[in-house]
């Protein structure tokens, strides 16, 4: 598991990215807005993980893995029903969940292929 110092360093880098993008918020491209939102979410996630021990973090990993399976099933259902609005909403939830999972895996130093 990553050290508190490593996580704090990563949070600082993410906060720097966020601050730079926020300074130019009126002129951001859609891609930059996605980077901004992702950086903010990852920073929040890392901040909350700072107080967790490894067991708690593994429990969160399992929770978000289950959530990924649920969201994937919802996305398939929405696709089969040709429900574009639900697909778009679920896609956003999948994206958010993926950021959480990637952040937790980084903290745990887990090989993404294991899960």
Buried (B, 14 or more C-beta within 10 A) or exposed (E): BBEEEBBBEBBEEBBEBBEEBEEEEEEBEEEBEEBBBBBBBBBBBBBEBEEBEEEEBBEBBEEBBEBBEEBEEBBEEBEEEEEEEBBEBBEEBBBBBBBBBBBBBBBBEBEEEEB
